[in-house]
Amino acid sequence: MTRIRRGYIARRHRTKIRLFASSFQGARSRLTRTIIQQKIRSLVSSHRDRDRQKRDFRRLWITRINAVIRANEVSYSYSKFIHNLYKRQLLLNRKILAQIAILNRNCLYMISNEIRSENKKEIGRNMSKFFKRSSLENELREGRVEISMRKRI
């Protein structure tokens, strides 16, 4: 078989790869085979870390919100806050809440206090449904009916 001279096509391909690896150090920026291997590894790492970055930022936002909420109230936590947000159908995502927590803590305190006060009112209304007093119980409380502890003979 005769040898094929690839000429400018192969050279163009190699220079394109070398431009990608120009910031690498040592043999990784000079040797073509090593450059190709390093390019594959770097692209894999960047793809993996883009997904990891989303998780890390979400974790950071949750930590910031939790820290500000716990600083305000001892028994109140992030999970209760988010649960109450969903119950009130407030459309605030964690990124926005974290920005509010950093830039304007008082605003986040106002939001959490408003949600909690509405929650307490609702609990009171729900409890009154379960524990309604009967008419006899009301009369007993008002003192209209006398109760004697003596046995009837």
C-alpha positions in Angstrom: 0.0 0.0 0.0 1.2 3.4 -0.7 1.6 6.0 2.0 -0.9 8.8 2.0 0.4 12.3 2.8 -2.3 14.0 4.9 -0.7 17.3 4.8 -2.6 20.4 5.9 -5.7 18.5 7.1 -3.9 16.6 9.9 -1.9 19.7 10.7 -5.1 21.8 11.0 -6.6 19.1 13.3 -3.5 19.1 15.5 -3.3 22.9 15.8 -7.0 23.0 16.7 -6.3 20.5 19.5 -3.2 22.4 20.6 -5.1 25.7 20.9 -7.5 23.9 23.3 -4.5 22.6 25.4 -2.5 25.8 25.3 -3.2 26.5 28.9 -2.1 23.0 30.1 1.4 22.5 31.5 4.2 20.2 30.5 3.7 17.4 28.0 0.0 17.9 28.1 0.4 21.0 26.1 3.1 19.7 23.7 2.5 16.0 22.8 -0.4 15.3 20.5 -1.5 12.0 22.0 -1.2 13.3 25.5 -3.2 16.4 24.5 -6.0 14.3 23.1 -6.2 12.2 26.3 -6.1 15.3 28.5 -8.8 17.0 26.4 -11.2 14.0 26.9 -10.5 14.0 30.6 -11.1 17.7 31.0 -14.4 17.6 29.0 -15.6 14.7 31.2 -14.7 16.6 34.4 -16.4 19.8 33.2 -19.6 17.9 32.4 -19.6 16.1 35.8 -18.8 19.2 37.7 -21.6 21.2 36.1 -24.1 18.8 37.7 -22.2 18.8 41.0 -22.3 22.7 41.0 -26.1 22.7 40.9 -26.2 20.4 44.0 -23.5 22.5 45.8 -25.3 25.7 45.2 -28.7 24.3 46.4 -26.9 23.0 49.6 -25.4 26.5 50.1 -28.8 28.2 49.7 -30.4 25.8 52.2 -27.6 26.4 54.7 -27.9 30.2 54.5 -31.7 30.2 54.8 -31.5 27.8 57.8 -28.9 29.9 59.6 -30.9 33.1 59.3 -34.1 31.4 60.4 -32.6 29.7 63.4 -30.9 33.0 64.4 -34.4 34.6 64.6 -36.3 31.9 66.5 -34.9 29.0 68.5 -37.6 26.3 67.8 -38.1 27.3 64.1 -36.2 25.5 61.4 -35.7 25.4 57.6 -37.9 22.4 57.1 -40.8 24.0 59.0 -40.3 27.3 57.1 -40.4 25.6 53.7 -43.4 23.5 54.7 -45.3 26.6 55.7 -44.3 28.3 52.4 -45.8 25.4 50.5 -49.0 25.5 52.5 -49.4 29.2 51.8 -48.6 28.5 48.1 -45.9 31.2 48.1 -43.7 30.9 45.0 -40.3 31.8 46.3 -37.4 29.4 45.4 -34.4 28.7 47.5 -32.1 30.9 45.5 -34.3 34.0 46.0 -34.8 33.2 49.7 -31.0 32.9 50.2 -30.5 36.3 48.5 -33.1 37.8 50.7 -31.4 36.2 53.7 -28.1 37.7 52.9 -29.1 41.2 51.6 -32.1 41.9 53.9 -32.6 39.7 56.9 -35.4 41.7 58.3 -37.5 41.0 55.1 -37.0 37.2 55.7 -37.9 37.6 59.3 -41.1 39.4 58.3 -42.0 36.6 55.8 -41.4 33.9 58.4 -43.3 35.7 61.1 -46.2 36.3 58.8 -46.4 32.7 57.8 -46.1 31.5 61.4 -48.8 33.9 62.6 -51.2 32.7 59.9 -50.3 29.1 60.7 -51.2 29.6 64.4 -54.5 31.2 63.5 -55.4 28.3 61.3 -54.4 25.8 64.0 -56.7 27.5 66.4 -59.6 27.4 63.9 -59.0 23.7 63.2 -58.8 22.8 66.9 -62.0 24.6 67.7 -63.7 22.3 65.1 -62.5 19.2 67.0 -63.2 20.5 70.5 -66.6 22.2 70.3 -68.4 22.3 73.6 -71.8 20.8 74.0 -74.7 22.9 75.3 -74.6 20.9 78.6 -70.9 21.7 79.0 -71.5 25.4 78.3 -74.3 25.5 81.0 -71.9 23.7 83.4 -69.2 26.3 82.8 -71.6 29.2 83.2 -72.9 27.8 86.5 -76.5 27.3 85.6 -76.6 23.6 86.5 -75.7 22.4 90.0 -73.8 19.2 90.4 -74.0 17.4 93.7 -71.5 14.7 94.7 -74.0 13.0 97.0 -75.5 9.6 96.0 -79.2 9.3 95.6 -80.9 7.0 98.0 
